Protein backbone atom coordinates (compact mmCIF):
# COMPACT_ATOMS: atom_id res chain seq x y z
CA UNK A 1 0.00 0.00 0.00
CA UNK A 2 2.56 2.62 1.16
CA UNK A 3 6.27 2.02 0.59
CA UNK A 4 8.94 4.57 1.47
CA UNK A 5 12.54 3.68 0.66
CA UNK A 6 15.72 5.53 1.59
CA UNK A 7 13.90 8.87 1.85
CA UNK A 8 16.07 11.95 2.27
CA UNK A 9 14.50 15.37 2.71
CA UNK A 10 15.29 18.80 4.09
CA UNK A 11 13.67 22.19 3.82
CA UNK A 12 15.63 25.03 2.24
CA UNK A 13 18.70 25.97 4.27
CA UNK A 14 17.57 23.61 7.01
CA UNK A 15 19.05 20.59 8.70
CA UNK A 16 18.09 17.17 7.31
CA UNK A 17 14.60 16.15 8.39
CA UNK A 18 14.72 12.60 7.00
CA UNK A 19 17.91 10.64 6.39
CA UNK A 20 17.45 7.25 4.76
CA UNK A 21 13.94 6.80 6.16
CA UNK A 22 12.26 3.48 5.33
CA UNK A 23 8.66 2.53 6.04
CA UNK A 24 6.13 0.01 4.73
CA UNK A 25 2.43 0.25 5.64
CA UNK A 26 -0.22 -2.25 4.59
CA UNK A 27 -3.94 -2.18 3.98
CA UNK A 28 -6.25 -3.40 6.71
CA UNK A 29 -4.55 -1.46 9.50
CA UNK A 30 -4.93 1.75 11.50
CA UNK A 31 -1.44 3.10 12.11
CA UNK A 32 -0.63 5.62 14.82
CA UNK A 33 2.27 7.85 13.75
CA UNK A 34 3.85 9.22 16.91
CA UNK A 35 6.77 11.56 17.51
CA UNK A 36 7.95 14.65 19.31
CA UNK A 37 6.92 18.08 18.04
CA UNK A 38 9.11 18.84 15.05
CA UNK A 39 10.04 15.20 14.45
CA UNK A 40 8.55 15.34 10.94
CA UNK A 41 5.15 13.65 11.30
CA UNK A 42 3.32 16.22 9.18
CA UNK A 43 6.13 16.30 6.60
CA UNK A 44 6.00 12.52 6.28
CA UNK A 45 2.25 12.59 5.68
CA UNK A 46 2.74 15.30 3.04
CA UNK A 47 5.26 13.08 1.27
CA UNK A 48 2.69 10.28 1.23
CA UNK A 49 0.11 12.68 -0.21
CA UNK A 50 2.55 14.02 -2.79
CA UNK A 51 2.62 17.52 -1.35
CA UNK A 52 6.35 17.36 -0.60
CA UNK A 53 9.00 15.85 -2.85
CA UNK A 54 11.97 13.75 -1.68
CA UNK A 55 15.48 15.04 -2.27
CA UNK A 56 16.29 11.40 -2.92
CA UNK A 57 14.58 8.09 -2.34
CA UNK A 58 11.05 7.06 -3.25
CA UNK A 59 7.53 7.18 -1.85
CA UNK A 60 4.93 5.03 -3.57
CA UNK A 61 1.29 4.59 -2.63
CA UNK A 62 -0.86 1.87 -4.22
CA UNK A 63 1.86 1.52 -6.85
CA UNK A 64 1.85 5.22 -7.74
CA UNK A 65 4.79 7.53 -7.17
CA UNK A 66 3.11 10.02 -4.86
CA UNK A 67 4.98 13.12 -6.03
CA UNK A 68 3.55 12.73 -9.54
CA UNK A 69 0.01 13.23 -8.12
CA UNK A 70 -1.73 11.36 -10.90
CA UNK A 71 -5.55 11.61 -10.94
CA UNK A 72 -5.93 7.87 -10.36
CA UNK A 73 -3.74 8.22 -7.27
CA UNK A 74 -5.51 11.31 -5.91
CA UNK A 75 -8.96 9.77 -6.29
CA UNK A 76 -8.01 7.00 -3.85
CA UNK A 77 -6.23 9.05 -1.19
CA UNK A 78 -7.60 11.64 1.21
CA UNK A 79 -5.62 13.81 3.61
CA UNK A 80 -7.22 15.43 6.65
CA UNK A 81 -4.66 18.18 7.33
CA UNK A 82 -3.99 19.82 10.65
CA UNK A 83 -4.41 23.26 9.10
CA UNK A 84 -7.04 23.72 6.42
CA UNK A 85 -9.10 26.25 4.51
CA UNK A 86 -12.80 25.85 3.86
CA UNK A 87 -14.67 28.04 1.35
CA UNK A 88 -17.58 30.28 2.29
CA UNK A 89 -20.25 27.83 1.15
CA UNK A 90 -22.78 25.49 2.71
CA UNK A 91 -22.02 21.84 3.40
CA UNK A 92 -24.20 20.79 0.46
CA UNK A 93 -22.36 23.08 -1.93
CA UNK A 94 -19.04 21.80 -0.64
CA UNK A 95 -20.07 18.19 -1.26
CA UNK A 96 -21.44 18.96 -4.73
CA UNK A 97 -18.13 20.60 -5.64
CA UNK A 98 -15.62 18.13 -4.23
CA UNK A 99 -17.34 14.73 -4.05
CA UNK A 100 -17.12 14.13 -7.84
CA UNK A 101 -13.33 13.83 -7.50
CA UNK A 102 -13.83 10.66 -5.42
CA UNK A 103 -15.61 7.88 -7.33
CA UNK A 104 -16.51 5.95 -4.17
CA UNK A 105 -17.97 8.88 -2.25
CA UNK A 106 -20.99 7.82 -0.16
CA UNK A 107 -23.47 10.64 0.43
CA UNK A 108 -25.57 8.68 2.93
CA UNK A 109 -22.47 7.77 4.96
CA UNK A 110 -21.42 11.43 4.98
CA UNK A 111 -24.80 12.47 6.38
CA UNK A 112 -24.57 9.72 9.00
CA UNK A 113 -21.15 10.96 10.13
CA UNK A 114 -22.45 14.53 10.41
CA UNK A 115 -25.33 13.24 12.51
CA UNK A 116 -22.93 11.29 14.72
CA UNK A 117 -20.82 14.40 15.26
CA UNK A 118 -23.93 16.62 15.74
CA UNK A 119 -22.78 19.07 13.07
CA UNK A 120 -25.30 21.76 12.04
CA UNK A 121 -26.03 21.48 8.33
CA UNK A 122 -27.58 24.86 7.58
CA UNK A 123 -24.56 27.05 8.33
CA UNK A 124 -21.85 28.16 5.96
CA UNK A 125 -18.59 26.42 6.66
CA UNK A 126 -16.84 29.70 7.47
CA UNK A 127 -19.43 30.44 10.17
CA UNK A 128 -18.65 27.24 12.06
CA UNK A 129 -16.27 26.82 14.97
CA UNK A 130 -12.89 25.22 14.36
CA UNK A 131 -14.08 22.00 15.99
CA UNK A 132 -17.18 21.84 13.78
CA UNK A 133 -15.09 22.44 10.66
CA UNK A 134 -12.75 19.65 11.70
CA UNK A 135 -15.73 17.29 12.06
CA UNK A 136 -16.92 18.19 8.55
CA UNK A 137 -13.49 17.45 7.06
CA UNK A 138 -13.23 14.15 8.96
CA UNK A 139 -16.74 13.15 7.88
CA UNK A 140 -16.02 14.02 4.26
CA UNK A 141 -12.73 12.13 4.34
CA UNK A 142 -14.39 9.00 5.70
CA UNK A 143 -17.22 9.26 3.16
CA UNK A 144 -14.79 9.33 0.23
CA UNK A 145 -14.06 5.66 0.93
CA UNK A 146 -10.53 6.07 -0.38
CA UNK A 147 -8.13 3.16 -0.01
CA UNK A 148 -5.67 5.41 1.79
CA UNK A 149 -6.83 7.85 4.48
CA UNK A 150 -4.21 9.93 6.26
CA UNK A 151 -5.05 12.27 9.12
CA UNK A 152 -2.78 14.88 10.71
CA UNK A 153 -3.70 15.70 14.32
CA UNK A 154 -7.41 14.99 13.67
CA UNK A 155 -8.45 15.30 17.32
CA UNK A 156 -7.08 18.85 17.70
CA UNK A 157 -10.03 21.13 18.34
CA UNK A 158 -12.38 18.32 19.36
CA UNK A 159 -13.93 18.23 22.81
CA UNK A 160 -13.94 15.06 24.91
CA UNK A 161 -17.31 13.68 23.64
CA UNK A 162 -16.24 14.38 20.04
CA UNK A 163 -12.97 12.51 20.55
CA UNK A 164 -14.96 9.50 21.69
CA UNK A 165 -17.18 9.80 18.61
CA UNK A 166 -14.07 10.09 16.44
CA UNK A 167 -12.70 6.81 17.75
CA UNK A 168 -16.08 5.20 17.13
CA UNK A 169 -16.43 6.27 13.49
CA UNK A 170 -12.81 5.44 12.63
CA UNK A 171 -13.13 1.96 14.12
CA UNK A 172 -16.27 1.38 12.05
CA UNK A 173 -14.53 2.52 8.85
CA UNK A 174 -11.70 -0.04 9.00
CA UNK A 175 -11.67 -2.77 6.38
CA UNK A 176 -9.12 -5.05 4.74
CA UNK A 177 -8.70 -2.78 1.71
CA UNK A 178 -8.14 0.50 3.56
CA UNK A 179 -4.96 1.86 5.13
CA UNK A 180 -5.50 4.57 7.75
CA UNK A 181 -2.57 6.58 9.12
CA UNK A 182 -3.19 8.96 12.03
CA UNK A 183 -0.51 11.35 13.24
CA UNK A 184 -0.86 12.84 16.69
CA UNK A 185 1.04 14.14 19.70
CA UNK A 186 -2.05 13.52 21.86
CA UNK A 187 -1.17 9.87 22.31
CA UNK A 188 -4.06 8.95 24.59
CA UNK A 189 -6.56 9.98 21.91
CA UNK A 190 -5.58 6.86 19.95
CA UNK A 191 -6.04 4.38 22.79
CA UNK A 192 -8.09 1.34 21.70
CA UNK A 193 -8.21 2.64 18.12
CA UNK A 194 -4.93 1.88 16.36
CA UNK A 195 -3.57 -1.61 15.80
CA UNK A 196 -0.02 -0.64 14.84
CA UNK A 197 2.41 1.90 16.28
CA UNK A 198 5.03 3.85 14.31
CA UNK A 199 7.44 6.19 16.12
CA UNK A 200 9.59 8.69 14.25
CA UNK A 201 12.60 10.32 15.89
CA UNK A 202 16.07 11.52 14.98
CA UNK A 203 15.28 11.59 11.22
CA UNK A 204 14.23 7.91 11.10
CA UNK A 205 11.55 5.41 12.03
CA UNK A 206 12.80 4.01 15.33
CA UNK A 207 9.87 1.76 16.26
CA UNK A 208 7.17 -0.06 14.26
CA UNK A 209 5.14 -2.83 15.86
CA UNK A 210 1.57 -4.01 15.97
CA UNK A 211 -0.24 -3.58 19.27
CA UNK A 212 -0.76 -7.30 19.77
CA UNK A 213 2.99 -7.98 19.59
CA UNK A 214 3.71 -5.15 22.03
CA UNK A 215 1.22 -6.42 24.60
CA UNK A 216 2.48 -10.00 24.21
CA UNK A 217 6.04 -8.94 25.04
CA UNK A 218 5.50 -6.07 27.48
CA UNK A 219 3.46 -5.74 30.66
CA UNK A 220 2.13 -2.32 31.69
CA UNK A 221 0.98 -1.70 35.25
CA UNK A 222 1.05 0.67 38.21
CA UNK A 223 2.75 0.10 41.55
CA UNK A 224 2.98 2.21 44.69
CA UNK A 225 6.65 1.39 45.26
CA UNK A 226 9.22 0.50 42.61
CA UNK A 227 10.60 -2.09 45.01
CA UNK A 228 7.40 -4.08 44.45
CA UNK A 229 8.44 -4.89 40.88
CA UNK A 230 11.38 -6.77 39.39
CA UNK A 231 13.18 -6.26 36.10
CA UNK A 232 11.61 -2.88 35.38
CA UNK A 233 12.41 -1.78 31.84
CA UNK A 234 10.99 1.72 32.18
CA UNK A 235 9.15 3.71 34.82
CA UNK A 236 7.51 7.08 35.36
CA UNK A 237 6.68 8.47 38.78
CA UNK A 238 3.70 10.51 39.87
CA UNK A 239 2.04 11.46 43.13
CA UNK A 240 0.01 8.24 42.94
CA UNK A 241 2.95 5.88 42.49
CA UNK A 242 4.83 4.55 39.49
CA UNK A 243 3.75 3.47 36.01
CA UNK A 244 6.10 0.72 34.89
CA UNK A 245 6.89 -1.53 31.95
CA UNK A 246 8.28 -5.03 32.48
CA UNK A 247 8.65 -8.03 30.23
CA UNK A 248 5.45 -10.02 29.80
CA UNK A 249 6.75 -13.39 30.91
CA UNK A 250 3.33 -14.99 30.63
CA UNK A 251 2.92 -14.09 26.97
CA UNK A 252 -0.78 -13.33 27.41
CA UNK A 253 -1.64 -9.92 25.89
CA UNK A 254 -2.73 -7.30 28.41
CA UNK A 255 -3.59 -3.62 28.30
CA UNK A 256 -1.44 -1.08 26.45
CA UNK A 257 -0.39 2.27 27.93
CA UNK A 258 0.52 4.00 24.70
CA UNK A 259 1.82 7.18 26.30
CA UNK A 260 4.12 5.20 28.58
CA UNK A 261 5.32 3.09 25.64
CA UNK A 262 6.01 6.19 23.56
CA UNK A 263 8.12 7.74 26.31
CA UNK A 264 9.97 4.45 26.81
CA UNK A 265 10.75 4.09 23.11
CA UNK A 266 12.30 7.58 23.09
CA UNK A 267 14.55 6.77 26.06
CA UNK A 268 18.23 6.92 24.97
CA UNK A 269 19.04 3.49 26.42
CA UNK A 270 16.77 1.83 23.86
CA UNK A 271 15.95 -1.04 26.21
CA UNK A 272 12.40 -1.37 24.88
CA UNK A 273 13.48 -1.36 21.24
CA UNK A 274 15.95 -4.18 21.91
CA UNK A 275 13.06 -6.53 22.72
CA UNK A 276 11.64 -6.26 19.20
Residue pairs with C-beta under 8 A, 6 or more apart in sequence:
1 25
1 26
1 27
1 61
1 62
1 147
1 148
1 179
2 23
2 24
2 25
2 48
2 59
2 60
2 61
2 148
2 179
2 181
3 23
3 24
3 58
3 59
3 60
3 61
4 21
4 22
4 23
4 24
4 44
4 47
4 48
4 57
4 58
4 59
4 60
5 22
5 57
5 58
6 20
6 21
6 22
6 56
6 57
6 58
7 18
7 20
7 21
7 22
7 47
7 54
7 56
7 57
7 58
7 59
8 16
8 18
8 19
8 20
8 21
8 54
8 55
8 56
8 57
9 16
9 17
9 18
9 43
9 47
9 52
9 54
9 55
9 57
10 16
10 17
10 18
10 55
11 17
16 203
17 40
17 43
17 203
18 40
18 43
18 44
18 54
18 203
18 204
19 203
19 204
20 57
20 203
20 204
21 44
21 57
21 200
21 203
21 204
21 205
22 205
23 44
23 198
23 205
23 208
25 31
25 179
25 181
25 198
26 179
27 147
27 176
27 177
27 178
27 179
28 174
28 175
28 176
28 177
28 178
28 179
29 179
29 180
29 195
29 196
29 210
30 170
30 171
30 174
30 180
30 182
30 193
30 194
30 195
30 196
31 179
31 180
31 181
31 182
31 194
31 195
31 196
31 197
31 198
32 182
32 184
32 187
32 190
32 193
32 194
32 196
32 197
32 198
32 258
33 41
33 44
33 45
33 181
33 182
33 183
33 184
33 198
33 200
34 41
34 183
34 184
34 185
34 187
34 197
34 198
34 199
34 200
34 258
34 262
35 41
35 183
35 185
35 199
35 200
35 201
36 185
36 201
36 266
37 185
39 200
39 201
40 200
40 203
41 152
41 183
41 185
41 200
42 82
42 152
42 153
42 183
43 52
44 183
44 200
45 79
45 150
45 152
45 181
45 183
46 52
46 79
47 53
47 54
47 59
47 66
47 67
48 59
48 61
48 66
48 77
48 148
48 150
48 181
49 66
49 77
49 79
49 150
50 59
50 66
50 67
50 68
50 69
50 73
50 74
51 79
52 67
53 67
54 67
58 65
59 65
59 66
59 67
60 66
61 73
61 77
61 148
62 73
62 76
62 77
62 147
62 148
64 70
64 72
64 73
66 73
74 101
75 101
75 102
75 103
75 146
76 146
76 147
76 148
77 146
77 147
77 148
77 149
77 150
78 102
78 140
78 141
78 144
78 146
78 148
78 149
78 150
79 141
79 150
79 151
79 152
80 137
80 138
80 141
80 149
80 150
80 151
80 152
80 154
81 152
82 152
82 153
82 156
84 133
84 137
86 94
86 125
86 126
86 133
86 136
86 137
87 94
87 125
87 126
88 124
88 125
88 126
89 97
89 124
89 125
90 121
90 122
90 123
90 124
90 125
91 114
91 119
91 121
91 123
91 125
91 136
92 121
94 125
94 136
94 140
95 107
95 110
95 140
98 140
99 105
99 107
99 143
99 144
102 144
102 145
102 146
104 144
104 145
104 146
105 143
105 144
105 145
106 143
106 145
107 143
109 142
109 143
109 145
110 139
110 140
110 142
110 143
113 138
113 139
113 142
113 143
113 169
114 121
114 135
114 136
114 139
116 165
116 168
116 169
117 135
117 138
117 139
117 162
117 165
117 169
119 128
119 132
119 135
119 136
119 139
120 128
120 132
125 133
125 136
128 136
130 157
131 157
131 158
131 159
131 162
133 157
134 154
134 156
134 157
134 158
135 158
135 162
138 151
138 154
138 166
138 169
139 169
141 149
141 151
142 149
142 169
142 170
142 173
146 178
147 177
147 178
147 179
148 178
148 179
148 181
149 173
149 178
149 179
149 180
149 181
150 180
150 181
150 182
150 183
151 180
151 181
151 182
151 183
152 183
153 183
153 184
153 185
153 186
154 166
154 182
154 184
155 163
155 166
155 184
155 186
155 189
156 186
158 166
163 189
166 189
167 189
167 190
167 192
167 193
170 180
170 182
170 193
171 193
173 180
174 180
182 190
182 193
182 194
184 190
187 258
187 259
187 262
188 258
188 259
190 258
191 256
191 258
194 211
195 210
195 211
195 212
196 208
196 209
196 210
196 211
197 207
197 208
197 209
197 210
197 211
197 214
197 258
197 261
198 205
198 207
198 208
199 205
199 206
199 207
199 208
199 262
199 265
199 266
200 206
201 265
201 266
206 265
206 273
207 265
207 272
207 273
207 276
209 276
211 256
212 253
213 276
214 256
214 261
215 248
215 253
215 254
215 255
215 256
216 248
216 251
216 252
216 253
217 247
217 248
217 275
217 276
218 233
218 245
218 246
218 247
218 248
218 261
218 272
218 275
219 245
219 246
219 247
219 248
219 249
219 250
219 254
220 243
220 244
220 245
220 254
220 255
220 256
220 257
220 260
220 261
221 229
221 243
221 244
221 246
222 240
222 241
222 242
222 243
222 244
223 229
223 241
223 242
223 244
224 241
224 242
225 241
225 242
226 232
226 235
226 242
226 244
229 244
229 246
230 246
231 246
231 247
232 244
232 245
232 246
233 244
233 245
233 246
233 247
233 264
233 271
233 272
233 275
234 244
234 245
234 260
234 263
234 264
234 267
234 271
234 272
235 242
235 243
235 244
235 245
236 242
236 243
236 244
236 260
236 263
243 257
243 260
245 257
245 260
245 261
245 264
245 272
247 275
248 254
261 272
264 271
264 272
265 272
265 273
